[in-house]
Amino acid sequence: MGVFDDSRPIFLQIAELIENDIVSGIIGEESQVPSTNEFAAYYRINPATAAKGVNLLVESGILYKKRGIGMFVSTGARDRLLDLRRKDFQAQYIQPLAREARKLGIGGEELSLMIKQSLIAETAEGSGIR
C-alpha cells in the first residue's frame, strides 16, 4: 500500500500508528483497538507482523488484552505516551537546537522569541492565514 517506511520494521510502524491514534484521541482509553487480523487485512501484511506491533504495546502497558474479546487501550496510556514523546522531542530537537544556538551566540530570550515567531507563522500557515 505504500504506507510503510522501508527503513524501519513494519511491526514498529504498526505500534506507532496505534500510538498516534491514542495520542490524537482517535482511540480513547478503554476503547478496543482493531484486531491483528484487521490490521493485517487492511495493510496487507502478515498477521504475525501486526501481532508483534500490538504485543509491543501490551508489553509497555499501553494496551491490555481482554481474553476472548481483544485488545484495549489502558487507562493513562495517552498521558504516558505524551510524556514519552515530550522527552523524545526534547532529546531529538530541543537539545540540538540549544547547542546550535549557543554556538551562534543566541541567548535564551532571543531563541524563545524565534521559536514564538515560528509557532505563530506555523499556526497562521495551518489555518490558511497569509
C-alpha positions as CSV (number, residue, x, y, z in Angstrom):
1,M,0.0,0.0,0.0
2,G,3.0,2.3,0.2
3,V,2.0,3.3,3.8
4,F,5.2,2.0,5.5
5,D,8.7,3.3,5.6
6,D,11.1,0.6,4.3
7,S,13.9,1.8,6.6
8,R,12.1,0.7,9.8
9,P,10.5,-2.6,10.8
10,I,6.7,-2.7,9.9
11,F,5.8,-4.0,13.4
12,L,7.3,-0.8,14.9
13,Q,5.3,1.2,12.5
14,I,2.1,-0.6,13.4
15,A,2.7,0.2,17.1
16,E,3.4,3.8,16.1
17,L,0.1,4.0,14.2
18,I,-1.8,2.8,17.2
19,E,0.1,5.2,19.5
20,N,-0.6,8.1,17.1
21,D,-4.4,7.3,17.3
22,I,-4.2,7.2,21.1
23,V,-2.3,10.5,21.3
24,S,-4.6,12.3,18.9
25,G,-7.7,10.9,20.7
26,I,-9.0,8.9,17.8
27,I,-8.8,5.8,20.0
28,G,-9.8,6.6,23.6
29,E,-8.7,5.0,26.8
30,E,-10.5,1.7,27.5
31,S,-11.5,1.6,23.8
32,Q,-10.9,-1.5,21.7
33,V,-8.2,-1.4,19.0
34,P,-8.5,-3.2,15.7
35,S,-7.5,-6.9,15.8
36,T,-4.2,-8.1,14.4
37,N,-6.2,-9.8,11.6
38,E,-7.9,-6.4,10.8
39,F,-4.5,-4.7,10.7
40,A,-3.1,-7.5,8.5
41,A,-6.0,-7.3,6.1
42,Y,-6.1,-3.5,5.9
43,Y,-2.4,-3.0,5.4
44,R,-1.8,-6.3,3.5
45,I,0.8,-7.6,6.0
46,N,1.4,-10.8,7.8
47,P,-0.8,-11.2,10.8
48,A,2.3,-12.2,12.9
49,T,3.9,-8.8,12.0
50,A,0.7,-7.0,13.1
51,A,0.6,-9.1,16.3
52,K,4.3,-8.2,17.0
53,G,3.4,-4.5,16.9
54,V,0.4,-4.9,19.1
55,N,2.3,-7.0,21.6
56,L,5.0,-4.4,21.8
57,L,2.3,-2.0,23.2
58,V,1.0,-4.7,25.5
59,E,4.5,-5.2,26.9
60,S,4.8,-1.4,27.5
61,G,1.4,-1.2,29.3
62,I,-0.2,0.9,26.6
63,L,-2.7,-1.9,25.6
64,Y,-4.1,-4.8,27.5
65,K,-5.9,-8.0,26.5
66,K,-9.4,-8.9,27.4
67,R,-9.4,-12.7,26.9
68,G,-11.6,-13.7,24.1
69,I,-12.6,-10.1,23.3
70,G,-9.5,-8.3,22.0
71,M,-7.0,-5.5,22.9
72,F,-7.9,-2.3,24.7
73,V,-6.2,0.9,25.5
74,S,-5.0,1.1,29.1
75,T,-6.2,3.9,31.4
76,G,-3.5,6.5,31.5
77,A,-1.9,5.4,28.2
78,R,-2.4,8.7,26.4
79,D,-0.6,10.6,29.3
80,R,2.2,8.1,29.3
81,L,2.7,8.4,25.5
82,L,2.6,12.2,25.7
83,D,5.2,12.1,28.4
84,L,7.5,9.8,26.4
85,R,7.1,11.8,23.3
86,R,7.8,15.1,25.0
87,K,11.0,13.6,26.4
88,D,11.9,12.3,22.9
89,F,11.1,15.7,21.4
90,Q,13.4,17.4,23.9
91,A,16.3,15.0,23.2
92,Q,15.8,15.0,19.4
93,Y,15.0,18.6,18.8
94,I,15.4,21.0,21.7
95,Q,18.9,19.9,23.0
96,P,20.5,20.1,19.5
97,L,18.7,23.4,19.0
98,A,20.1,24.8,22.2
99,R,23.6,23.6,21.4
100,E,23.5,25.3,18.0
101,A,22.0,28.4,19.5
102,R,24.9,28.5,22.0
103,K,27.4,28.1,19.2
104,L,25.8,31.1,17.3
105,G,25.7,33.3,20.4
106,I,21.9,33.2,20.5
107,G,20.7,33.8,24.1
108,G,17.6,32.3,25.7
109,E,15.4,35.3,25.2
110,E,16.3,35.6,21.5
111,L,15.8,31.9,21.0
112,S,12.5,32.0,22.7
113,L,11.4,34.9,20.5
114,M,12.5,33.0,17.4
115,I,10.5,29.9,18.5
116,K,7.4,32.0,19.3
117,Q,7.6,33.7,15.9
118,S,7.9,30.3,14.2
119,L,4.9,28.9,16.1
120,I,2.9,32.0,15.1
121,A,3.9,31.6,11.5
122,E,3.1,27.8,11.6
123,T,-0.3,28.5,13.2
124,A,-1.1,31.1,10.5
125,E,0.0,28.7,7.8
126,G,-2.0,25.9,9.1
127,S,-5.2,28.0,9.3
128,G,-4.8,29.4,5.8
129,I,-3.9,32.9,7.0
130,R,-1.2,34.5,4.9
